[in-house]
Amino acid sequence: MVIDEWSEDWSRLRHVIIQGEAQVLTSGADYRHGVELLLAKYEQYRRMGLDREDGVMIKVTPARVTHWSGAA
């Protein structure tokens, strides 16, 4: 998984790379927990009625994390 932040000011560029094992969740306790976290954080998910019991979510268990910053 790559998460980055872009800026015209290159000294503010940065990213994080997370490598690990991915698991597709379609139900169960981990799926419900993920949905609850999304609902608590994002109003958009509450408005759209995200299904707490059935859907698709990807769970990544990190094995290695690297990061970089243009300010470094």
PDB file of N, CA, C, O and CB in Angstrom:
ATOM      1  N   MET A   1       0.847  -1.121   0.000  1.00  0.00           N
ATOM      2  CA  MET A   1       0.000   0.000   0.000  1.00  0.00           C
ATOM      3  C   MET A   1       0.923   1.222   0.000  1.00  0.00           C
ATOM      4  O   MET A   1       1.911   1.264   0.733  1.00  0.00           O
ATOM      5  CB  MET A   1      -0.980  -0.024   1.206  1.00  0.00           C
ATOM      6  N   VAL A   2       0.585   2.224  -0.839  1.00  0.00           N
ATOM      7  CA  VAL A   2       1.366   3.458  -0.890  1.00  0.00           C
ATOM      8  C   VAL A   2       0.451   4.615  -0.522  1.00  0.00           C
ATOM      9  O   VAL A   2      -0.645   4.753  -1.066  1.00  0.00           O
ATOM     10  CB  VAL A   2       2.006   3.674  -2.303  1.00  0.00           C
ATOM     11  N   ILE A   3       0.904   5.432   0.395  1.00  0.00           N
ATOM     12  CA  ILE A   3       0.186   6.642   0.793  1.00  0.00           C
ATOM     13  C   ILE A   3       1.150   7.790   0.577  1.00  0.00           C
ATOM     14  O   ILE A   3       2.257   7.795   1.115  1.00  0.00           O
ATOM     15  CB  ILE A   3      -0.324   6.576   2.296  1.00  0.00           C
ATOM     16  N   ASP A   4       0.719   8.776  -0.225  1.00  0.00           N
ATOM     17  CA  ASP A   4       1.629   9.887  -0.478  1.00  0.00           C
ATOM     18  C   ASP A   4       0.927  11.226  -0.334  1.00  0.00           C
ATOM     19  O   ASP A   4      -0.301  11.315  -0.338  1.00  0.00           O
ATOM     20  CB  ASP A   4       2.236   9.768  -1.864  1.00  0.00           C
ATOM     21  N   GLU A   5       1.739  12.257  -0.207  1.00  0.00           N
ATOM     22  CA  GLU A   5       1.232  13.628  -0.147  1.00  0.00           C
ATOM     23  C   GLU A   5       2.019  14.444  -1.160  1.00  0.00           C
ATOM     24  O   GLU A   5       3.247  14.504  -1.107  1.00  0.00           O
ATOM     25  CB  GLU A   5       1.355  14.238   1.304  1.00  0.00           C
ATOM     26  N   TRP A   6       1.302  15.067  -2.075  1.00  0.00           N
ATOM     27  CA  TRP A   6       1.911  15.865  -3.133  1.00  0.00           C
ATOM     28  C   TRP A   6       1.843  17.339  -2.762  1.00  0.00           C
ATOM     29  O   TRP A   6       0.893  17.792  -2.123  1.00  0.00           O
ATOM     30  CB  TRP A   6       1.211  15.611  -4.490  1.00  0.00           C
ATOM     31  N   SER A   7       2.852  18.069  -3.167  1.00  0.00           N
ATOM     32  CA  SER A   7       2.877  19.518  -2.993  1.00  0.00           C
ATOM     33  C   SER A   7       3.726  20.105  -4.110  1.00  0.00           C
ATOM     34  O   SER A   7       4.696  19.487  -4.551  1.00  0.00           O
ATOM     35  CB  SER A   7       3.434  19.922  -1.583  1.00  0.00           C
ATOM     36  N   GLU A   8       3.364  21.288  -4.563  1.00  0.00           N
ATOM     37  CA  GLU A   8       4.204  22.001  -5.527  1.00  0.00           C
ATOM     38  C   GLU A   8       5.564  22.307  -4.905  1.00  0.00           C
ATOM     39  O   GLU A   8       6.572  22.386  -5.606  1.00  0.00           O
ATOM     40  CB  GLU A   8       3.516  23.309  -5.995  1.00  0.00           C
ATOM     41  N   ASP A   9       5.583  22.475  -3.601  1.00  0.00           N
ATOM     42  CA  ASP A   9       6.826  22.682  -2.857  1.00  0.00           C
ATOM     43  C   ASP A   9       7.434  21.305  -2.586  1.00  0.00           C
ATOM     44  O   ASP A   9       6.986  20.596  -1.685  1.00  0.00           O
ATOM     45  CB  ASP A   9       6.574  23.476  -1.510  1.00  0.00           C
ATOM     46  N   TRP A  10       8.443  20.927  -3.356  1.00  0.00           N
ATOM     47  CA  TRP A  10       8.990  19.579  -3.273  1.00  0.00           C
ATOM     48  C   TRP A  10       9.590  19.253  -1.914  1.00  0.00           C
ATOM     49  O   TRP A  10       9.775  18.078  -1.597  1.00  0.00           O
ATOM     50  CB  TRP A  10      10.029  19.394  -4.327  1.00  0.00           C
ATOM     51  N   SER A  11       9.893  20.243  -1.115  1.00  0.00           N
ATOM     52  CA  SER A  11      10.407  19.955   0.230  1.00  0.00           C
ATOM     53  C   SER A  11       9.304  19.390   1.123  1.00  0.00           C
ATOM     54  O   SER A  11       9.583  18.875   2.206  1.00  0.00           O
ATOM     55  CB  SER A  11      11.002  21.228   0.864  1.00  0.00           C
ATOM     56  N   ARG A  12       8.046  19.485   0.669  1.00  0.00           N
ATOM     57  CA  ARG A  12       6.919  18.968   1.450  1.00  0.00           C
ATOM     58  C   ARG A  12       6.421  17.609   0.943  1.00  0.00           C
ATOM     59  O   ARG A  12       5.476  17.051   1.502  1.00  0.00           O
ATOM     60  CB  ARG A  12       5.776  19.968   1.425  1.00  0.00           C
ATOM     61  N   LEU A  13       7.050  17.074  -0.111  1.00  0.00           N
ATOM     62  CA  LEU A  13       6.664  15.750  -0.607  1.00  0.00           C
ATOM     63  C   LEU A  13       6.993  14.689   0.438  1.00  0.00           C
ATOM     64  O   LEU A  13       7.986  14.798   1.158  1.00  0.00           O
ATOM     65  CB  LEU A  13       7.379  15.433  -1.947  1.00  0.00           C
ATOM     66  N   ARG A  14       6.141  13.651   0.513  1.00  0.00           N
ATOM     67  CA  ARG A  14       6.425  12.542   1.424  1.00  0.00           C
ATOM     68  C   ARG A  14       5.551  11.347   1.060  1.00  0.00           C
ATOM     69  O   ARG A  14       4.508  11.488   0.422  1.00  0.00           O
ATOM     70  CB  ARG A  14       6.189  12.962   2.899  1.00  0.00           C
ATOM     71  N   HIS A  15       6.000  10.177   1.477  1.00  0.00           N
ATOM     72  CA  HIS A  15       5.199   8.976   1.264  1.00  0.00           C
ATOM     73  C   HIS A  15       5.540   7.906   2.300  1.00  0.00           C
ATOM     74  O   HIS A  15       6.583   7.936   2.953  1.00  0.00           O
ATOM     75  CB  HIS A  15       5.419   8.432  -0.155  1.00  0.00           C
ATOM     76  N   VAL A  16       4.617   6.969   2.414  1.00  0.00           N
ATOM     77  CA  VAL A  16       4.782   5.787   3.260  1.00  0.00           C
ATOM     78  C   VAL A  16       4.433   4.577   2.399  1.00  0.00           C
ATOM     79  O   VAL A  16       3.429   4.592   1.687  1.00  0.00           O
ATOM     80  CB  VAL A  16       3.873   5.859   4.563  1.00  0.00           C
ATOM     81  N   ILE A  17       5.245   3.543   2.458  1.00  0.00           N
ATOM     82  CA  ILE A  17       4.960   2.284   1.766  1.00  0.00           C
ATOM     83  C   ILE A  17       4.804   1.200   2.830  1.00  0.00           C
ATOM     84  O   ILE A  17       5.695   0.990   3.653  1.00  0.00           O
ATOM     85  CB  ILE A  17       6.099   1.915   0.734  1.00  0.00           C
ATOM     86  N   ILE A  18       3.673   0.522   2.801  1.00  0.00           N
ATOM     87  CA  ILE A  18       3.398  -0.554   3.748  1.00  0.00           C
ATOM     88  C   ILE A  18       3.325  -1.858   2.958  1.00  0.00           C
ATOM     89  O   ILE A  18       2.482  -2.015   2.075  1.00  0.00           O
ATOM     90  CB  ILE A  18       2.067  -0.294   4.550  1.00  0.00           C
ATOM     91  N   GLN A  19       4.215  -2.785   3.287  1.00  0.00           N
ATOM     92  CA  GLN A  19       4.211  -4.100   2.652  1.00  0.00           C
ATOM     93  C   GLN A  19       3.742  -5.121   3.669  1.00  0.00           C
ATOM     94  O   GLN A  19       4.118  -5.061   4.840  1.00  0.00           O
ATOM     95  CB  GLN A  19       5.620  -4.472   2.097  1.00  0.00           C
ATOM     96  N   GLY A  20       2.926  -6.049   3.225  1.00  0.00           N
ATOM     97  CA  GLY A  20       2.436  -7.066   4.137  1.00  0.00           C
ATOM     98  C   GLY A  20       1.504  -8.030   3.444  1.00  0.00           C
ATOM     99  O   GLY A  20       1.440  -8.088   2.216  1.00  0.00           O
ATOM    100  N   GLU A  21       0.788  -8.780   4.242  1.00  0.00           N
ATOM    101  CA  GLU A  21      -0.148  -9.770   3.726  1.00  0.00           C
ATOM    102  C   GLU A  21      -1.552  -9.180   3.719  1.00  0.00           C
ATOM    103  O   GLU A  21      -2.015  -8.628   4.717  1.00  0.00           O
ATOM    104  CB  GLU A  21      -0.103 -11.070   4.570  1.00  0.00           C
ATOM    105  N   ALA A  22      -2.222  -9.306   2.573  1.00  0.00           N
ATOM    106  CA  ALA A  22      -3.587  -8.792   2.442  1.00  0.00           C
ATOM    107  C   ALA A  22      -4.583  -9.936   2.555  1.00  0.00           C
ATOM    108  O   ALA A  22      -4.340 -11.053   2.098  1.00  0.00           O
ATOM    109  CB  ALA A  22      -3.771  -8.048   1.098  1.00  0.00           C
ATOM    110  N   GLN A  23      -5.700  -9.622   3.174  1.00  0.00           N
ATOM    111  CA  GLN A  23      -6.777 -10.599   3.334  1.00  0.00           C
ATOM    112  C   GLN A  23      -8.079  -9.912   2.940  1.00  0.00           C
ATOM    113  O   GLN A  23      -8.367  -8.813   3.415  1.00  0.00           O
ATOM    114  CB  GLN A  23      -6.844 -11.155   4.811  1.00  0.00           C
ATOM    115  N   VAL A  24      -8.866 -10.545   2.080  1.00  0.00           N
ATOM    116  CA  VAL A  24     -10.163 -10.000   1.687  1.00  0.00           C
ATOM    117  C   VAL A  24     -11.193 -10.430   2.724  1.00  0.00           C
ATOM    118  O   VAL A  24     -11.380 -11.622   2.968  1.00  0.00           O
ATOM    119  CB  VAL A  24     -10.573 -10.477   0.250  1.00  0.00           C
ATOM    120  N   LEU A  25     -11.856  -9.457   3.327  1.00  0.00           N
ATOM    121  CA  LEU A  25     -12.892  -9.725   4.329  1.00  0.00           C
ATOM    122  C   LEU A  25     -14.256  -9.463   3.701  1.00  0.00           C
ATOM    123  O   LEU A  25     -14.459  -8.433   3.058  1.00  0.00           O
ATOM    124  CB  LEU A  25     -12.688  -8.844   5.608  1.00  0.00           C
ATOM    125  N   THR A  26     -15.186 -10.392   3.887  1.00  0.00           N
ATOM    126  CA  THR A  26     -16.544 -10.195   3.376  1.00  0.00           C
ATOM    127  C   THR A  26     -17.598 -10.284   4.479  1.00  0.00           C
ATOM    128  O   THR A  26     -18.766  -9.968   4.253  1.00  0.00           O
ATOM    129  CB  THR A  26     -16.846 -11.220   2.298  1.00  0.00           C
ATOM    130  N   SER A  27     -17.185 -10.712   5.665  1.00  0.00           N
ATOM    131  CA  SER A  27     -18.088 -10.793   6.818  1.00  0.00           C
ATOM    132  C   SER A  27     -17.245 -11.128   8.042  1.00  0.00           C
ATOM    133  O   SER A  27     -16.025 -11.256   7.946  1.00  0.00           O
ATOM    134  CB  SER A  27     -19.224 -11.867   6.596  1.00  0.00           C
ATOM    135  N   GLY A  28     -17.892 -11.269   9.176  1.00  0.00           N
ATOM    136  CA  GLY A  28     -17.183 -11.662  10.390  1.00  0.00           C
ATOM    137  C   GLY A  28     -16.794 -10.488  11.264  1.00  0.00           C
ATOM    138  O   GLY A  28     -17.062  -9.332  10.935  1.00  0.00           O
ATOM    139  N   ALA A  29     -16.155 -10.802  12.386  1.00  0.00           N
ATOM    140  CA  ALA A  29     -15.822  -9.799  13.403  1.00  0.00           C
ATOM    141  C   ALA A  29     -14.859  -8.738  12.879  1.00  0.00           C
ATOM    142  O   ALA A  29     -15.056  -7.550  13.136  1.00  0.00           O
ATOM    143  CB  ALA A  29     -15.218 -10.475  14.621  1.00  0.00           C
ATOM    144  N   ASP A  30     -13.820  -9.146  12.149  1.00  0.00           N
ATOM    145  CA  ASP A  30     -12.871  -8.159  11.616  1.00  0.00           C
ATOM    146  C   ASP A  30     -13.547  -7.226  10.618  1.00  0.00           C
ATOM    147  O   ASP A  30     -13.279  -6.025  10.603  1.00  0.00           O
ATOM    148  CB  ASP A  30     -11.682  -8.864  10.947  1.00  0.00           C
ATOM    149  N   TYR A  31     -14.428  -7.786   9.782  1.00  0.00           N
ATOM    150  CA  TYR A  31     -15.165  -6.952   8.827  1.00  0.00           C
ATOM    151  C   TYR A  31     -16.031  -5.935   9.575  1.00  0.00           C
ATOM    152  O   TYR A  31     -15.995  -4.743   9.269  1.00  0.00           O
ATOM    153  CB  TYR A  31     -16.045  -7.830   7.897  1.00  0.00           C
ATOM    154  N   ARG A  32     -16.805  -6.404  10.550  1.00  0.00           N
ATOM    155  CA  ARG A  32     -17.685  -5.500  11.307  1.00  0.00           C
ATOM    156  C   ARG A  32     -16.887  -4.423  12.028  1.00  0.00           C
ATOM    157  O   ARG A  32     -17.305  -3.265  12.067  1.00  0.00           O
ATOM    158  CB  ARG A  32     -18.520  -6.291  12.319  1.00  0.00           C
ATOM    159  N   HIS A  33     -15.743  -4.791  12.598  1.00  0.00           N
ATOM    160  CA  HIS A  33     -14.897  -3.818  13.291  1.00  0.00           C
ATOM    161  C   HIS A  33     -14.408  -2.746  12.311  1.00  0.00           C
ATOM    162  O   HIS A  33     -14.417  -1.559  12.638  1.00  0.00           O
ATOM    163  CB  HIS A  33     -13.692  -4.525  13.962  1.00  0.00           C
ATOM    164  N   GLY A  34     -13.987  -3.155  11.123  1.00  0.00           N
ATOM    165  CA  GLY A  34     -13.552  -2.200  10.106  1.00  0.00           C
ATOM    166  C   GLY A  34     -14.661  -1.249   9.704  1.00  0.00           C
ATOM    167  O   GLY A  34     -14.430  -0.049   9.551  1.00  0.00           O
ATOM    168  N   VAL A  35     -15.866  -1.779   9.532  1.00  0.00           N
ATOM    169  CA  VAL A  35     -17.014  -0.934   9.185  1.00  0.00           C
ATOM    170  C   VAL A  35     -17.287   0.064  10.303  1.00  0.00           C
ATOM    171  O   VAL A  35     -17.528   1.240  10.034  1.00  0.00           O
ATOM    172  CB  VAL A  35     -18.271  -1.795   8.917  1.00  0.00           C
ATOM    173  N   GLU A  36     -17.252  -0.388  11.545  1.00  0.00           N
ATOM    174  CA  GLU A  36     -17.504   0.518  12.673  1.00  0.00           C
ATOM    175  C   GLU A  36     -16.471   1.647  12.713  1.00  0.00           C
ATOM    176  O   GLU A  36     -16.822   2.793  12.996  1.00  0.00           O
ATOM    177  CB  GLU A  36     -17.483  -0.262  14.004  1.00  0.00           C
ATOM    178  N   LEU A  37     -15.212   1.338  12.432  1.00  0.00           N
ATOM    179  CA  LEU A  37     -14.181   2.379  12.400  1.00  0.00           C
ATOM    180  C   LEU A  37     -14.461   3.392  11.294  1.00  0.00           C
ATOM    181  O   LEU A  37     -14.327   4.596  11.508  1.00  0.00           O
ATOM    182  CB  LEU A  37     -12.793   1.753  12.201  1.00  0.00           C
ATOM    183  N   LEU A  38     -14.848   2.910  10.114  1.00  0.00           N
ATOM    184  CA  LEU A  38     -15.173   3.816   9.006  1.00  0.00           C
ATOM    185  C   LEU A  38     -16.383   4.684   9.334  1.00  0.00           C
ATOM    186  O   LEU A  38     -16.377   5.885   9.066  1.00  0.00           O
ATOM    187  CB  LEU A  38     -15.437   3.018   7.725  1.00  0.00           C
ATOM    188  N   LEU A  39     -17.414   4.083   9.911  1.00  0.00           N
ATOM    189  CA  LEU A  39     -18.617   4.835  10.262  1.00  0.00           C
ATOM    190  C   LEU A  39     -18.323   5.899  11.314  1.00  0.00           C
ATOM    191  O   LEU A  39     -18.884   6.993  11.262  1.00  0.00           O
ATOM    192  CB  LEU A  39     -19.703   3.890  10.767  1.00  0.00           C
ATOM    193  N   ALA A  40     -17.454   5.589  12.259  1.00  0.00           N
ATOM    194  CA  ALA A  40     -17.117   6.555  13.311  1.00  0.00           C
ATOM    195  C   ALA A  40     -16.333   7.735  12.750  1.00  0.00           C
ATOM    196  O   ALA A  40     -16.466   8.858  13.237  1.00  0.00           O
ATOM    197  CB  ALA A  40     -16.309   5.875  14.422  1.00  0.00           C
ATOM    198  N   LYS A  41     -15.516   7.487  11.729  1.00  0.00           N
ATOM    199  CA  LYS A  41     -14.638   8.540  11.221  1.00  0.00           C
ATOM    200  C   LYS A  41     -15.255   9.369  10.097  1.00  0.00           C
ATOM    201  O   LYS A  41     -15.019  10.575  10.029  1.00  0.00           O
ATOM    202  CB  LYS A  41     -13.361   7.932  10.738  1.00  0.00           C
ATOM    203  N   TYR A  42     -16.037   8.750   9.217  1.00  0.00           N
ATOM    204  CA  TYR A  42     -16.493   9.429   8.002  1.00  0.00           C
ATOM    205  C   TYR A  42     -18.011   9.526   7.934  1.00  0.00           C
ATOM    206  O   TYR A  42     -18.705   8.512   7.874  1.00  0.00           O
ATOM    207  CB  TYR A  42     -15.974   8.707   6.774  1.00  0.00           C
ATOM    208  N   GLU A  43     -18.509  10.734   7.942  1.00  0.00           N
ATOM    209  CA  GLU A  43     -19.952  10.967   7.847  1.00  0.00           C
ATOM    210  C   GLU A  43     -20.528  10.412   6.547  1.00  0.00           C
ATOM    211  O   GLU A  43     -21.665   9.941   6.524  1.00  0.00           O
ATOM    212  CB  GLU A  43     -20.252  12.459   7.950  1.00  0.00           C
ATOM    213  N   GLN A  44     -19.749  10.465   5.465  1.00  0.00           N
ATOM    214  CA  GLN A  44     -20.236   9.976   4.173  1.00  0.00           C
ATOM    215  C   GLN A  44     -20.676   8.512   4.257  1.00  0.00           C
ATOM    216  O   GLN A  44     -21.685   8.133   3.662  1.00  0.00           O
ATOM    217  CB  GLN A  44     -19.148  10.134   3.104  1.00  0.00           C
ATOM    218  N   TYR A  45     -19.927   7.695   4.988  1.00  0.00           N
ATOM    219  CA  TYR A  45     -20.293   6.283   5.125  1.00  0.00           C
ATOM    220  C   TYR A  45     -21.561   6.128   5.952  1.00  0.00           C
ATOM    221  O   TYR A  45     -22.364   5.234   5.686  1.00  0.00           O
ATOM    222  CB  TYR A  45     -19.147   5.490   5.765  1.00  0.00           C
ATOM    223  N   ARG A  46     -21.752   6.976   6.943  1.00  0.00           N
ATOM    224  CA  ARG A  46     -22.983   6.913   7.733  1.00  0.00           C
ATOM    225  C   ARG A  46     -24.180   7.267   6.856  1.00  0.00           C
ATOM    226  O   ARG A  46     -25.232   6.636   6.960  1.00  0.00           O
ATOM    227  CB  ARG A  46     -22.905   7.865   8.954  1.00  0.00           C
ATOM    228  N   ARG A  47     -24.029   8.269   5.998  1.00  0.00           N
ATOM    229  CA  ARG A  47     -25.132   8.688   5.132  1.00  0.00           C
ATOM    230  C   ARG A  47     -25.488   7.633   4.091  1.00  0.00           C
ATOM    231  O   ARG A  47     -26.660   7.483   3.745  1.00  0.00           O
ATOM    232  CB  ARG A  47     -24.778   9.986   4.437  1.00  0.00           C
ATOM    233  N   MET A  48     -24.506   6.903   3.591  1.00  0.00           N
ATOM    234  CA  MET A  48     -24.782   5.935   2.528  1.00  0.00           C
ATOM    235  C   MET A  48     -25.271   4.589   3.064  1.00  0.00           C
ATOM    236  O   MET A  48     -25.644   3.713   2.284  1.00  0.00           O
ATOM    237  CB  MET A  48     -23.537   5.724   1.694  1.00  0.00           C
ATOM    238  N   GLY A  49     -25.274   4.419   4.370  1.00  0.00           N
ATOM    239  CA  GLY A  49     -25.789   3.184   4.953  1.00  0.00           C
ATOM    240  C   GLY A  49     -24.899   1.987   4.696  1.00  0.00           C
ATOM    241  O   GLY A  49     -25.369   0.944   4.241  1.00  0.00           O
ATOM    242  N   LEU A  50     -23.619   2.130   4.983  1.00  0.00           N
ATOM    243  CA  LEU A  50     -22.657   1.044   4.795  1.00  0.00           C
ATOM    244  C   LEU A  50     -23.115  -0.197   5.558  1.00  0.00           C
ATOM    245  O   LEU A  50     -23.433  -0.113   6.744  1.00  0.00           O
ATOM    246  CB  LEU A  50     -21.243   1.476   5.262  1.00  0.00           C
ATOM    247  N   ASP A  51     -23.152  -1.334   4.892  1.00  0.00           N
ATOM    248  CA  ASP A  51     -23.645  -2.587   5.472  1.00  0.00           C
ATOM    249  C   ASP A  51     -22.664  -3.122   6.512  1.00  0.00           C
ATOM    250  O   ASP A  51     -21.492  -3.352   6.212  1.00  0.00           O
ATOM    251  CB  ASP A  51     -23.877  -3.640   4.369  1.00  0.00           C
ATOM    252  N   ARG A  52     -23.147  -3.316   7.728  1.00  0.00           N
ATOM    253  CA  ARG A  52     -22.295  -3.788   8.827  1.00  0.00           C
ATOM    254  C   ARG A  52     -22.057  -5.299   8.788  1.00  0.00           C
ATOM    255  O   ARG A  52     -21.150  -5.795   9.456  1.00  0.00           O
ATOM    256  CB  ARG A  52     -22.919  -3.412  10.158  1.00  0.00           C
ATOM    257  N   GLU A  53     -22.843  -6.021   8.030  1.00  0.00           N
ATOM    258  CA  GLU A  53     -22.769  -7.484   8.062  1.00  0.00           C
ATOM    259  C   GLU A  53     -22.195  -8.112   6.798  1.00  0.00           C
ATOM    260  O   GLU A  53     -21.719  -9.246   6.845  1.00  0.00           O
ATOM    261  CB  GLU A  53     -24.127  -8.040   8.302  1.00  0.00           C
ATOM    262  N   ASP A  54     -22.227  -7.408   5.677  1.00  0.00           N
ATOM    263  CA  ASP A  54     -21.857  -8.039   4.413  1.00  0.00           C
ATOM    264  C   ASP A  54     -21.290  -6.996   3.458  1.00  0.00           C
ATOM    265  O   ASP A  54     -21.895  -5.945   3.249  1.00  0.00           O
ATOM    266  CB  ASP A  54     -23.071  -8.750   3.779  1.00  0.00           C
ATOM    267  N   GLY A  55     -20.137  -7.286   2.882  1.00  0.00           N
ATOM    268  CA  GLY A  55     -19.499  -6.383   1.930  1.00  0.00           C
ATOM    269  C   GLY A  55     -18.104  -6.891   1.629  1.00  0.00           C
ATOM    270  O   GLY A  55     -17.805  -8.069   1.820  1.00  0.00           O
ATOM    271  N   VAL A  56     -17.254  -5.994   1.155  1.00  0.00           N
ATOM    272  CA  VAL A  56     -15.873  -6.365   0.847  1.00  0.00           C
ATOM    273  C   VAL A  56     -14.936  -5.320   1.435  1.00  0.00           C
ATOM    274  O   VAL A  56     -15.133  -4.118   1.252  1.00  0.00           O
ATOM    275  CB  VAL A  56     -15.656  -6.500  -0.690  1.00  0.00           C
ATOM    276  N   MET A  57     -13.923  -5.789   2.137  1.00  0.00           N
ATOM    277  CA  MET A  57     -12.922  -4.920   2.740  1.00  0.00           C
ATOM    278  C   MET A  57     -11.579  -5.648   2.664  1.00  0.00           C
ATOM    279  O   MET A  57     -11.531  -6.875   2.743  1.00  0.00           O
ATOM    280  CB  MET A  57     -13.297  -4.548   4.228  1.00  0.00           C
ATOM    281  N   ILE A  58     -10.506  -4.902   2.513  1.00  0.00           N
ATOM    282  CA  ILE A  58      -9.173  -5.503   2.481  1.00  0.00           C
ATOM    283  C   ILE A  58      -8.447  -5.152   3.772  1.00  0.00           C
ATOM    284  O   ILE A  58      -8.315  -3.980   4.124  1.00  0.00           O
ATOM    285  CB  ILE A  58      -8.362  -5.019   1.238  1.00  0.00           C
ATOM    286  N   LYS A  59      -7.981  -6.176   4.470  1.00  0.00           N
ATOM    287  CA  LYS A  59      -7.213  -6.006   5.705  1.00  0.00           C
ATOM    288  C   LYS A  59      -5.750  -6.299   5.382  1.00  0.00           C
ATOM    289  O   LYS A  59      -5.427  -7.369   4.865  1.00  0.00           O
ATOM    290  CB  LYS A  59      -7.747  -6.948   6.857  1.00  0.00           C
ATOM    291  N   VAL A  60      -4.871  -5.354   5.687  1.00  0.00           N
ATOM    292  CA  VAL A  60      -3.443  -5.538   5.442  1.00  0.00           C
ATOM    293  C   VAL A  60      -2.732  -5.677   6.786  1.00  0.00           C
ATOM    294  O   VAL A  60      -2.833  -4.799   7.642  1.00  0.00           O
ATOM    295  CB  VAL A  60      -2.852  -4.349   4.616  1.00  0.00           C
ATOM    296  N   THR A  61      -2.017  -6.777   6.963  1.00  0.00           N
ATOM    297  CA  THR A  61      -1.194  -6.979   8.150  1.00  0.00           C
ATOM    298  C   THR A  61       0.232  -6.585   7.778  1.00  0.00           C
ATOM    299  O   THR A  61       0.900  -7.305   7.036  1.00  0.00           O
ATOM    300  CB  THR A  61      -1.269  -8.472   8.668  1.00  0.00           C
ATOM    301  N   PRO A  62       0.708  -5.438   8.291  1.00  0.00           N
ATOM    302  CA  PRO A  62       2.022  -4.928   7.880  1.00  0.00           C
ATOM    303  C   PRO A  62       3.167  -5.861   8.272  1.00  0.00           C
ATOM    304  O   PRO A  62       3.188  -6.420   9.369  1.00  0.00           O
ATOM    305  CB  PRO A  62       2.257  -3.559   8.490  1.00  0.00           C
ATOM    306  N   ALA A  63       4.115  -6.015   7.349  1.00  0.00           N
ATOM    307  CA  ALA A  63       5.345  -6.753   7.621  1.00  0.00           C
ATOM    308  C   ALA A  63       6.546  -5.813   7.545  1.00  0.00           C
ATOM    309  O   ALA A  63       7.558  -6.028   8.212  1.00  0.00           O
ATOM    310  CB  ALA A  63       5.510  -7.924   6.627  1.00  0.00           C
ATOM    311  N   ARG A  64       6.421  -4.766   6.721  1.00  0.00           N
ATOM    312  CA  ARG A  64       7.514  -3.808   6.546  1.00  0.00           C
ATOM    313  C   ARG A  64       6.920  -2.451   6.196  1.00  0.00           C
ATOM    314  O   ARG A  64       6.009  -2.353   5.373  1.00  0.00           O
ATOM    315  CB  ARG A  64       8.512  -4.281   5.439  1.00  0.00           C
ATOM    316  N   VAL A  65       7.443  -1.405   6.828  1.00  0.00           N
ATOM    317  CA  VAL A  65       6.995  -0.041   6.554  1.00  0.00           C
ATOM    318  C   VAL A  65       8.221   0.812   6.249  1.00  0.00           C
ATOM    319  O   VAL A  65       9.187   0.820   7.012  1.00  0.00           O
ATOM    320  CB  VAL A  65       6.184   0.548   7.760  1.00  0.00           C
ATOM    321  N   THR A  66       8.173   1.526   5.134  1.00  0.00           N
ATOM    322  CA  THR A  66       9.240   2.465   4.792  1.00  0.00           C
ATOM    323  C   THR A  66       8.616   3.819   4.519  1.00  0.00           C
ATOM    324  O   THR A  66       7.448   3.911   4.138  1.00  0.00           O
ATOM    325  CB  THR A  66      10.063   1.972   3.561  1.00  0.00           C
ATOM    326  N   HIS A  67       9.400   4.868   4.715  1.00  0.00           N
ATOM    327  CA  HIS A  67       8.876   6.214   4.482  1.00  0.00           C
ATOM    328  C   HIS A  67       9.968   7.102   3.929  1.00  0.00           C
ATOM    329  O   HIS A  67      11.158   6.805   4.041  1.00  0.00           O
ATOM    330  CB  HIS A  67       8.302   6.816   5.777  1.00  0.00           C
ATOM    331  N   TRP A  68       9.541   8.195   3.332  1.00  0.00           N
ATOM    332  CA  TRP A  68      10.459   9.166   2.753  1.00  0.00           C
ATOM    333  C   TRP A  68       9.824  10.541   2.839  1.00  0.00           C
ATOM    334  O   TRP A  68       8.605  10.682   2.745  1.00  0.00           O
ATOM    335  CB  TRP A  68      10.812   8.807   1.283  1.00  0.00           C
ATOM    336  N   SER A  69      10.654  11.544   3.018  1.00  0.00           N
ATOM    337  CA  SER A  69      10.190  12.926   3.057  1.00  0.00           C
ATOM    338  C   SER A  69      11.180  13.799   2.311  1.00  0.00           C
ATOM    339  O   SER A  69      12.392  13.634   2.452  1.00  0.00           O
ATOM    340  CB  SER A  69      10.012  13.419   4.515  1.00  0.00           C
ATOM    341  N   GLY A  70      10.661  14.735   1.511  1.00  0.00           N
ATOM    342  CA  GLY A  70      11.518  15.664   0.787  1.00  0.00           C
ATOM    343  C   GLY A  70      12.264  16.604   1.708  1.00  0.00           C
ATOM    344  O   GLY A  70      13.274  17.189   1.317  1.00  0.00           O
ATOM    345  N   ALA A  71      11.774  16.754   2.928  1.00  0.00           N
ATOM    346  CA  ALA A  71      12.408  17.644   3.899  1.00  0.00           C
ATOM    347  C   ALA A  71      13.608  16.982   4.571  1.00  0.00           C
ATOM    348  O   ALA A  71      14.380  17.645   5.264  1.00  0.00           O
ATOM    349  CB  ALA A  71      11.396  18.076   4.954  1.00  0.00           C
ATOM    350  N   ALA A  72      13.762  15.687   4.369  1.00  0.00           N
ATOM    351  CA  ALA A  72      14.844  14.952   5.047  1.00  0.00           C
ATOM    352  C   ALA A  72      16.203  15.291   4.477  1.00  0.00           C
ATOM    353  O   ALA A  72      17.214  14.759   4.936  1.00  0.00           O
ATOM    354  CB  ALA A  72      14.613  13.455   4.945  1.00  0.00           C
TER     355      ALA A  72
END
